[in-house]
Amino acid sequence: MKTAKQFLRRSAAFLLAASLLCTAALAAEPEKTTAEQRREDLEFLYQTVLVENHPNAFANAPESAFQALKKDIESRLETESDVEFLLDLMRLTALVGDSHTMISAGSAADFRCYPFSLILRDGQWYLSTLPTAEKASLGKRVIAVNDLPVEKILEAFAPLLPADNPVMLARRFRQDCQIADLYEYLGLAEAGEPLTLTLAGGRKLALDPVPYAALREEELAYLADRITKAPATAQVDSYYFAKPLDGDTFYIQYNTCQNAQDLPMEAFAAVVSGILDEGNFRRILLDLRNNGGGSDGVIWPLLEVLRGEMAEGCELVGLIGPATFSSALINAVEIQEMGGILAGESAGGSVSHFGAVRGFSLPNSGIRGQLSSKYIDLNTLLDAGAGRGVVALEPDVSLPQTLADTLSGRDTAVEWLLAHPEKLAQKEYPDAPLTRGRFIGQLYEAAGSPAVTLDGLPFADNFGIEWYLPAMAWTKEMGIAMGSSDGTFSAARPITWQEAAVFLIRAAGEDMVPNPAADRRGPLPAALAEGGNQAAVTRAWDLGLLPEQADFTKTPTRAQGLEMAKALFSSHS
C-alpha cells in the first residue's frame, strides 16, 4: 500500500520523471530532422491526424486559427531548435481543446527544469519540492511567478496544455510548471535566467534552470517527508479493493478501469456483495479519486451489486477529484444516474468529452501522440448528464482536500462523511432539460412512489441501474408510457411539451376535473397548438397541468417537470 507520504512525494517529484508534459505512456526519443522533414511532419499532424481522423478538430477553435498557427510554425522551421519545434506541435495539437488529444514530449532529455514543484490544495498553490537549502519554504503558498500572479501564468500555459476544462488545465500545469523551456517559449522567462517565485508574505526565491538529467544529482527536499502517517483510505497498489471503515460505512477504492488478472471485477463484485449481505452498512463510499480511466464497462458488475444495496436503503457516495478522468468520469456520472451522491472535488474529466484514444507517430521525427476517435456525449446518453456538456464534473457535496489534512495524514472528504451520517442530496440543476426518464420519475415520486415489482427491465434500452427504474415499471404497468414499437423508451432524450401532456393526461385518468384555482380561461398558447397530440395538450392546458408562464418554444426544464407533477397529484388529492 502506498502511504500518503509516498503518494505526495511521488506527485511532487514529477520533474524527475519521464512523464513530463503529460505523456509518459507514449514517450519516444525525437530524431534530428531537416526543415523539409519538419514540414512533412507538421502537414501530417495537421491534415492526416487532426483534420482527417479527429471527430471534430475545429469544435473549439475555427479552422482559420489552426491555419494561422500552422503558417506561423512553417515560417521558422529552418531556424528553431528541436525543442521549439516539439513545443510548436504541442501548441497546434492543444488548439483542439481536447484533454485526450496530445503530443508526447519524448524522453525530455533536452529539457531544462527549475528545481521545484507545486501542489494544489483547496484552490491554492504550495511549494512541494525545493533544493535542500530552501527547504524552510516548503509548504509556503506561491502567489506569483516572475512577478505575474499564478493565475496569469496558468493562462499563459493554456495554449500548450491539452485540457478541455479549468480543472484539467490546472492539473496539467502542475505536472509541467517546472520546465524552463516552456516559460522561455511562452515569453515568461529569459533564456538561462532564474525563475523568481514570490511567496505569501513577500519572500522571493530565485531558482536557476538545470538540464533535466542533472536534476537527478540535485539535493532536493520534499514536503511529503513531513507526513508521518497515512489515512485508512490511502491509495493502494492494486486495481481495486474494499473494506469497512466502521459499522456503518463500507469503502471501495477503484483505481483503474481494468480487470485485475488475479481477481476479475465480476469476482470482486461477488466478494463485495457477500460482505455487504453480512453487514448492516448505511453508506457505501466508491472512491474514484485516483482513477484516470481505461474501459468504462469494467465496473458494471459492481454497480449492479451497489444498485441492489441502494434499493434496500443503503446510500451510495462516489468520491471524485482532479485525477478522475476519462472512463472513470463516465462511471462517476453513472453513480449519479443510479441516484448516488458525488462528493470531493471537481473532476479533471468533463461530463461530455472526446475520448476513445488511438496512438499515432509522425513519419520523420518519430514524435508520438494520441488522439480521440469519438465524442462521448453524456448529455444525451444519461439523464444525469443532461444539460451538462464539456464542463468539469462537479461534486454534489464539495469537500476539497486541505494541505493541513494532507500533511497530517487525514482524508478530508472521508472524515467529513464519517462525521456526517445524515442523508445527502444531489446538487439540483433546475434549468437542465427535462428528460423522459426524469419526468416519469417525478410523476412516480409525486404519486407517492407506489410499490412495484421489477421483473426484468421495463424497457429494452434501460441500463438496469437508473434511479428511476421503479418509475419505469410503474409507468408501464399503469399505461402512462408504453415506449416505442421496438420496446425502447429513450429515457435520456429531452421530453417535448406534447409528450409531457400525454403522460399527464394518461396519469390523470378520464375522471379528473379542473382545479378551480388553476382553471384556465385564456386560449391555448400558439407554440402548444403546433405538433401532434392536440387532444392531450388541450386537456392538460384546460386542467391547469401545464405551467401557464412557460416558454413553450423551449424544452421543458427539470423545475417545470416538478411543477407539472405536483400540479397533477395536488389536483388528485
Secondary structure by P-SEA (a helix, b strand, c coil): cccaaaaaaaaaaccccccccccccbbbbbccccaaaaaaaaaaacccccccccccccccccaaaaaaaaaaaaaccccccaaaaaaaaaaaaaccccccccccccccccbbbccbbbbbcccbbbbccccccccccccccccccccccaaaaaaaaccccccccaaaaaaaaaaccccaaaaaaaccccccbbbbbbcccbbbbbbbbcccccccccccccccccccccccccccccccccccccccbbbbbbccccccccccaaaaaaaaaaaaaaccccbbbbbcccccccccccaaaaaaaaaaaaaabbbbbbbbcccccaaaaaaaaaaaaabbbbcccccccccbbbcccbbbbbccccccccccccccccccccccccccccccccccccccccaaaaaacccaaaaaaaaccccccccccccccccaaaaaaaaaaaaccccccccccccccccccccaaaaaaaaaaaccccccccccccccccccaaaaaaaaaaaaccccccccccccccccccccccccaaaaaaaaaaaccccccccccccccaaaaaaaaaaaaaaac
